[in-house]
C-alpha cells in the first residue's frame, strides 16, 4: 500500500483545484474511484493570464 504522501506542500488554491478536478470528472464519468496502488504526477502551472492550470501525467497509467 503506497498510501497518501505529498512530495511537497501545496497551497489551498492548488488543493481546491485538485478537488474541483476530481468532483467534475467523477460526475462526468471520466474517472472512477479506485483502491489501486498507482501514483500519477500532478503539476500546477501559472499561465501568463495568472490562472492556475492543473496538468496530470497519465502516461504511466496507459
JOTA-V775398 format. One line per field, one symbol per residue. ss: DSSP state (~ for helix, > for strand, _ for the rest). A space follows every 50 residues. Layout:
ss = ???
This chain:
ss = ___________~~~~~~~~~~~~~~~~~____________>>>>>>____ _>>>>>>_~~~_
